[in-house]
Amino acid sequence: MSAALPRAKALGVGVIGTGVIAGVYMQNMPLFEGIELRACADIRPEAAAAQAAKYNTEARSVDALLASPDIDLVLNLTVPNAHYAISHEAVSAGKHVFSEKPLCAGLADGRKLVAEAEHRGVRLGCAPDTFLGGGGRLARRMIDEGKIGHVLAGSAFLMSRGMEHWHPDPEFFFKPGGGPILDLGPYYIGALVNLLGPITKVHALTSIGLPERVVTTAGPRTGDRIKVETPTTVMALLQFAAGAQISLAMSWDVHRHSHPGIELYGSDGSMRVPDPNFFGGTVEFTEGAGDWQGADSSGMVFGKPNWRSPNWPATRADQANYRCLGIAELARSISHGTPHRSSGKLALHVLEAMYAILQSGESGSPVDVGSPIDRPAEMPEAEAFLLMKQG
C-alpha cells in the first residue's frame, strides 16, 4: 500500500536503531491509536533481536525493513550522524518518517530531507513531541490566553556534567553533530518556538570546557578517553519574531546549578514552564509581582507521571514520558488530511537556529535564522484524548 494513500487501519511502524532510547518508544507504542509496531532493525542484529523478543515483534535487517510492504512509517532512532541516510532511504522508499532529534546532523542535509519528503508526498516528523504532552499544552494555553500578558523576555537553562557518566557508549555526544546544543537544544528551542513562534536572530558564545572526557559508566567502555570536538558550553541570546528575547545556556561542564529550565517574563506576570524533556509537570506563574502559583498537568491527557530512569536516585520523582505521541498525532493527521505538529519543517527551523548559534559562537557575530514558520496549531484536550488507545 502506498504511504501517501489514506488508511482505514493503523500505520505499520518499523523501528530502525534499537539503542538506549528505543525501549521507551517500543514500550509506549501500544498506548496509542493509529500506530502498530511491526518490526525493528539495527546494524547490530543481536541488538534488534533482543528488542524484538522483549517487545513481541520481528527483527529484520535494515534493508528488509525499508523494503517491507507492511511498514508504512519508519521510526528513525539511529545516532544523529545516521539520521539523514536512514530517513532519506525511508522517504525514497515511500515511507512516512518520524525521527529522533535532531532532524539531521548537518543543516544542508536537513533542508534536502524536508524537500525530498515534500517531493515524495510523504509525512516527515521529528522529535521532540514533548510539547504535545499535558505540561506543554497547559503552558501553551496559558500563554495564548494572556495569563502573563505579552512575553517580553526569558531564560532557558540545561546544565549537567555530561553524558559519559551514564550512557554506555557516549562518544558521539562529544563529536560534531553532538554537544548539548544539538542533543538537548531541540527540546528547549522546540518548546520555545511552540510557545512564542519563530526565531529570527541569535548571538552566541561557545567553548569546550574539557578537551577530554573519561567514560565512567560501568560497561565495555569504562575508562575510555574521548577527545571532545564540539562545544560543551553554549551561551546564546535568541530573538523571536514576536519580540521576545530569550537567553539560552546549555552546558555539560556544570556540577550543580539552581536555574529553572524555562522561565518567561511577560507584561503581566512570569511563568516557569515544565521540563521540556518530558510530557507533564507543573506550570508555575505569577500575577504581576505576586507569589508563584502552580497549575498541575498530571490530570490532563499525557500529563500523568508514568516512567522513571533506572539511573535516577530514589529521591527523584517519576515523570510523564509518552514518547510516540508525535507519531500517533502524525498518523491521525494523515487520516484527517491536516498538518501534523511535530513536523519536519518545525525541526528544520530548530536545526537552523542551533547551527546559527554554533556559527555565531565561532564568529562572535549575530546570525540571522531563515526558514520562517508558523507555530504549530494548539492541540485541544479533546483531540489529545483521541490519540490515546481506549479500553
C-alpha positions as CSV (number, residue, x, y, z in Angstrom):
1,M,0.0,0.0,0.0
2,S,1.4,3.4,-0.9
3,A,2.4,5.6,2.1
4,A,0.6,8.6,0.5
5,L,-2.8,7.0,0.4
6,P,-5.4,7.3,3.2
7,R,-5.7,4.4,5.5
8,A,-8.6,3.0,7.5
9,K,-6.3,1.0,9.7
10,A,-3.2,1.7,11.9
11,L,0.1,2.6,10.3
12,G,2.6,-0.2,10.5
13,V,5.7,1.1,12.2
14,G,9.2,-0.2,11.8
15,V,11.9,0.9,14.2
16,I,15.5,1.4,12.9
17,G,18.0,1.8,15.7
18,T,17.4,-0.3,18.9
19,G,19.8,1.5,21.3
20,V,19.0,3.2,24.6
21,I,16.1,5.4,23.5
22,A,14.3,2.6,21.6
23,G,12.9,0.9,24.7
24,V,10.6,3.7,25.8
25,Y,9.2,4.1,22.2
26,M,8.6,0.4,21.8
27,Q,7.1,0.1,25.3
28,N,4.8,3.1,24.7
29,M,3.5,2.3,21.2
30,P,0.6,0.1,22.3
31,L,-0.8,3.1,24.3
32,F,-1.7,5.0,21.1
33,E,-4.3,4.8,18.5
34,G,-3.4,4.7,14.8
35,I,0.0,3.1,15.0
36,E,1.2,-0.5,15.4
37,L,4.7,-1.9,15.9
38,R,5.6,-4.4,13.1
39,A,9.4,-4.8,13.2
40,C,12.7,-3.4,14.3
41,A,16.2,-3.4,12.8
42,D,19.7,-2.4,13.8
43,I,23.2,-2.6,12.2
44,R,23.8,-4.9,15.2
45,P,21.5,-7.9,14.5
46,E,21.8,-9.1,18.1
47,A,20.5,-5.7,19.4
48,A,17.5,-5.9,17.1
49,A,16.8,-9.5,18.1
50,A,16.9,-8.6,21.8
51,Q,14.5,-5.7,21.5
52,A,12.2,-7.8,19.2
53,A,12.0,-10.6,21.8
54,K,11.3,-8.1,24.6
55,Y,8.5,-6.3,22.8
56,N,7.0,-9.2,20.9
57,T,7.8,-8.0,17.4
58,E,10.0,-9.2,14.5
59,A,13.7,-8.4,13.9
60,R,14.7,-7.7,10.3
61,S,17.7,-6.3,8.5
62,V,17.6,-2.6,7.8
63,D,17.3,-3.2,4.1
64,A,14.5,-5.7,4.6
65,L,12.6,-3.4,6.9
66,L,12.8,-0.5,4.4
67,A,11.5,-2.8,1.6
68,S,8.7,-4.3,3.7
69,P,5.2,-3.5,2.4
70,D,3.7,-3.8,5.9
71,I,5.9,-0.9,7.1
72,D,4.1,2.4,6.5
73,L,6.2,4.6,8.8
74,V,9.9,4.3,9.8
75,L,10.8,5.4,13.3
76,N,14.4,6.5,13.0
77,L,16.2,6.1,16.3
78,T,19.8,5.8,15.0
79,V,22.7,8.0,16.2
80,P,22.5,11.6,14.8
81,N,25.1,11.2,12.2
82,A,23.0,8.4,10.6
83,H,19.7,10.3,10.7
84,Y,19.9,11.7,7.2
85,A,20.9,8.5,5.5
86,I,18.2,6.4,7.1
87,S,15.4,9.0,6.8
88,H,16.3,9.7,3.2
89,E,16.3,6.0,2.3
90,A,12.9,5.6,4.0
91,V,11.4,8.6,2.3
92,S,12.7,7.4,-1.0
93,A,11.0,4.1,-0.4
94,G,7.7,5.9,0.0
95,K,7.6,5.6,3.8
96,H,6.5,8.2,6.2
97,V,9.3,9.0,8.8
98,F,9.4,10.1,12.4
99,S,13.0,10.7,13.6
100,E,14.6,11.3,16.9
101,K,16.1,14.7,17.3
102,P,18.0,16.4,15.7
103,L,16.4,16.1,12.3
104,C,19.9,15.7,10.8
105,A,23.5,16.2,12.0
106,G,24.0,18.7,9.1
107,L,21.9,21.7,8.1
108,A,22.2,21.1,4.4
109,D,21.0,17.5,4.9
110,G,18.1,18.7,6.9
111,R,17.0,21.0,4.1
112,K,17.4,18.2,1.5
113,L,15.4,15.8,3.6
114,V,12.4,18.2,4.1
115,A,12.4,18.9,0.3
116,E,12.5,15.2,-0.6
117,A,9.6,14.3,1.7
118,E,7.5,17.1,0.1
119,H,8.5,15.8,-3.3
120,R,7.6,12.2,-2.5
121,G,4.3,13.2,-0.8
122,V,5.1,11.5,2.5
123,R,5.0,12.9,6.0
124,L,8.2,13.8,7.9
125,G,8.0,14.2,11.6
126,C,10.7,14.7,14.2
127,A,11.2,14.8,18.0
128,P,10.7,16.5,20.2
129,D,7.0,15.8,20.6
130,T,7.1,16.6,24.3
131,F,5.4,20.0,23.8
132,L,2.3,18.0,22.9
133,G,2.2,16.5,26.4
134,G,0.0,17.8,29.3
135,G,2.6,20.2,30.6
136,G,3.4,21.7,27.2
137,R,-0.2,22.0,26.2
138,L,-1.1,23.7,29.5
139,A,1.7,26.2,29.2
140,R,0.8,27.0,25.6
141,R,-2.9,27.5,26.5
142,M,-2.0,29.9,29.3
143,I,0.4,31.9,27.1
144,D,-2.3,32.1,24.3
145,E,-4.9,33.2,26.9
146,G,-2.6,36.0,28.0
147,K,-2.1,34.7,31.5
148,I,1.2,36.6,31.8
149,G,0.5,39.1,29.1
150,H,2.8,39.7,26.2
151,V,6.1,37.7,26.6
152,L,9.0,40.2,26.6
153,A,12.0,38.1,27.7
154,G,13.0,34.9,29.4
155,S,15.7,32.3,30.1
156,A,16.3,28.7,29.4
157,F,18.9,26.5,31.2
158,L,20.1,23.0,30.7
159,M,23.2,22.2,32.7
160,S,24.9,18.9,33.8
161,R,28.2,17.2,34.0
162,G,27.8,15.4,30.7
163,M,26.8,12.0,29.3
164,E,29.9,9.9,30.0
165,H,28.7,9.1,33.5
166,W,25.5,7.2,32.4
167,H,25.5,6.4,28.7
168,P,27.1,3.1,27.7
169,D,28.6,4.5,24.5
170,P,28.8,8.3,24.8
171,E,31.5,9.1,22.3
172,F,29.1,10.5,19.6
173,F,27.8,13.1,22.1
174,F,31.2,14.8,22.0
175,K,31.8,14.8,18.2
176,P,30.4,17.1,15.5
177,G,26.7,16.6,15.4
178,G,26.6,16.2,19.2
179,G,27.2,18.5,22.1
180,P,24.5,19.9,24.4
181,I,23.1,22.3,21.8
182,L,22.3,19.6,19.1
183,D,21.5,16.9,21.6
184,L,19.3,18.7,24.1
185,G,18.7,22.0,22.4
186,P,15.8,20.7,20.3
187,Y,13.7,20.2,23.5
188,Y,14.2,23.7,24.8
189,I,14.2,25.6,21.5
190,G,11.3,23.5,20.2
191,A,9.3,24.3,23.3
192,L,10.1,28.0,23.0
193,V,9.1,28.1,19.3
194,N,5.8,26.3,20.2
195,L,5.1,28.9,22.8
196,L,6.5,32.1,21.2
197,G,6.8,31.4,17.4
198,P,9.8,31.5,15.1
199,I,13.3,32.7,15.9
200,T,14.8,35.5,13.7
201,K,18.3,36.0,15.0
202,V,20.8,34.6,17.5
203,H,24.0,35.9,19.1
204,A,26.2,33.3,21.0
205,L,29.5,32.4,22.7
206,T,30.7,28.8,22.8
207,S,33.5,26.9,24.4
208,I,34.9,23.4,25.1
209,G,35.2,23.1,28.9
210,L,37.3,19.9,29.0
211,P,39.3,18.7,26.0
212,E,38.9,15.1,27.0
213,R,36.2,13.0,28.7
214,V,36.7,9.8,30.6
215,V,33.9,7.2,30.4
216,T,32.8,6.2,34.0
217,T,29.7,4.2,33.0
218,A,30.0,0.5,34.0
219,G,30.5,-1.5,30.8
220,P,32.8,-2.3,28.0
221,R,33.9,1.4,27.5
222,T,34.7,2.1,31.2
223,G,37.9,4.1,31.4
224,D,37.9,5.0,27.7
225,R,39.1,8.6,26.9
226,I,37.1,10.6,24.4
227,K,38.5,13.6,22.6
228,V,35.9,16.5,22.6
229,E,35.4,18.0,19.2
230,T,32.3,20.1,19.7
231,P,31.3,22.9,22.1
232,T,30.2,21.7,25.5
233,T,29.1,25.1,26.8
234,V,26.9,27.4,24.8
235,M,25.6,30.8,25.9
236,A,23.1,32.4,23.4
237,L,20.6,35.2,23.0
238,L,17.6,34.3,20.9
239,Q,15.5,37.0,19.2
240,F,11.9,35.9,18.4
241,A,9.8,37.4,15.6
242,A,7.1,38.2,18.2
243,G,9.6,40.4,20.1
244,A,10.7,38.3,23.0
245,Q,14.4,38.0,23.8
246,I,15.4,34.7,25.5
247,S,18.8,33.9,27.0
248,L,19.8,30.2,26.5
249,A,22.5,28.5,28.4
250,M,23.4,24.8,27.7
251,S,26.4,23.1,29.2
252,W,27.9,19.7,30.1
253,D,30.6,21.4,32.2
254,V,28.5,22.1,35.3
255,H,28.4,20.1,38.5
256,R,25.4,21.7,40.1
257,H,23.1,24.7,39.5
258,S,19.7,26.1,40.6
259,H,18.3,27.7,37.5
260,P,14.8,26.7,36.4
261,G,14.6,25.1,32.9
262,I,12.5,27.7,31.1
263,E,11.3,31.0,32.7
264,L,9.3,33.6,30.8
265,Y,8.7,37.2,31.7
266,G,5.6,38.8,30.4
267,S,4.0,42.3,30.7
268,D,1.5,41.0,33.3
269,G,3.5,38.3,35.2
270,S,6.1,35.5,34.9
271,M,5.9,31.8,34.1
272,R,8.1,28.7,34.7
273,V,7.5,26.0,32.0
274,P,7.8,22.3,32.9
275,D,10.9,20.4,31.9
276,P,10.7,20.2,28.1
277,N,12.4,16.8,28.0
278,F,9.2,15.3,29.5
279,F,5.4,15.5,28.8
280,G,3.9,16.6,32.2
281,G,4.8,18.8,35.1
282,T,3.5,21.9,36.8
283,V,3.3,25.3,35.2
284,E,4.2,28.0,37.7
285,F,3.1,31.6,37.2
286,T,2.7,34.9,38.9
287,E,0.1,37.6,38.6
288,G,2.2,40.7,38.3
289,A,4.8,40.7,41.2
290,G,2.7,38.3,43.3
291,D,3.7,34.9,44.7
292,W,4.3,31.9,42.5
293,Q,1.2,29.8,41.9
294,G,1.1,26.3,40.4
295,A,-1.1,24.7,37.7
296,D,-0.5,20.9,37.7
297,S,-0.9,19.0,34.4
298,S,-1.0,15.5,35.9
299,G,-4.8,15.3,35.4
300,M,-4.5,16.1,31.7
301,V,-4.1,13.6,28.9
302,F,-0.4,12.6,28.6
303,G,0.4,14.5,31.7
304,K,0.3,11.8,34.4
305,P,3.7,10.6,35.6
306,N,4.3,7.0,34.3
307,W,8.1,6.5,34.0
308,R,11.5,6.8,35.7
309,S,15.0,6.2,34.5
310,P,17.0,3.4,36.1
311,N,19.8,5.9,36.5
312,W,17.8,8.3,38.8
313,P,18.2,8.4,42.5
314,A,15.3,7.2,44.6
315,T,14.5,10.8,45.7
316,R,13.7,11.9,42.1
317,A,10.0,11.8,41.2
318,D,8.6,9.8,38.3
319,Q,8.0,11.8,35.1
320,A,5.4,11.7,32.3
321,N,7.1,10.1,29.3
322,Y,4.8,9.4,26.4
323,R,7.3,9.2,23.5
324,C,5.4,8.0,20.4
325,L,2.8,10.8,21.0
326,G,4.1,12.7,17.9
327,I,3.9,9.5,15.8
328,A,0.3,9.0,16.8
329,E,-0.5,12.6,16.1
330,L,1.2,12.3,12.7
331,A,-0.9,9.2,11.9
332,R,-4.1,11.0,12.8
333,S,-3.1,14.0,10.7
334,I,-2.7,11.7,7.7
335,S,-6.1,10.2,8.1
336,H,-7.7,13.7,8.5
337,G,-5.6,15.5,5.9
338,T,-4.4,18.1,8.4
339,P,-0.9,19.4,9.1
340,H,1.0,17.4,11.9
341,R,2.6,19.4,14.7
342,S,6.0,17.8,15.3
343,S,6.8,18.4,11.7
344,G,10.0,18.2,9.6
345,K,9.6,21.9,8.9
346,L,9.5,22.7,12.6
347,A,12.5,20.5,13.2
348,L,14.4,22.2,10.4
349,H,13.7,25.7,11.9
350,V,15.1,24.4,15.2
351,L,18.1,22.9,13.4
352,E,18.8,26.2,11.6
353,A,18.6,28.1,15.0
354,M,21.0,25.6,16.6
355,Y,23.5,25.9,13.7
356,A,23.1,29.7,13.8
357,I,24.1,29.5,17.5
358,L,27.2,27.4,16.7
359,Q,28.1,29.7,13.8
360,S,27.7,32.8,16.0
361,G,29.8,31.2,18.7
362,E,32.6,30.7,16.2
363,S,32.4,34.2,14.6
364,G,31.3,36.2,17.5
365,S,28.7,38.0,15.4
366,P,24.9,37.8,15.3
367,V,23.5,35.3,12.7
368,D,20.1,35.5,11.1
369,V,17.8,32.4,11.2
370,G,16.0,31.6,7.9
371,S,13.0,29.3,7.3
372,P,10.3,31.4,8.9
373,I,7.5,29.1,10.1
374,D,4.2,29.4,11.9
375,R,3.7,28.0,15.4
376,P,2.2,24.5,15.4
377,A,-1.6,24.6,16.0
378,E,-2.6,24.3,19.6
379,M,-3.8,20.7,20.5
380,P,-7.1,20.7,22.4
381,E,-7.6,18.2,25.3
382,A,-10.3,16.5,23.3
383,E,-8.0,15.8,20.4
384,A,-5.3,14.6,22.7
385,F,-7.8,12.1,24.2
386,L,-8.5,10.6,20.8
387,L,-4.8,9.7,20.4
388,M,-4.9,7.5,23.5
389,K,-6.0,3.9,22.9
390,Q,-9.2,3.3,24.7
391,G,-10.0,0.1,26.7
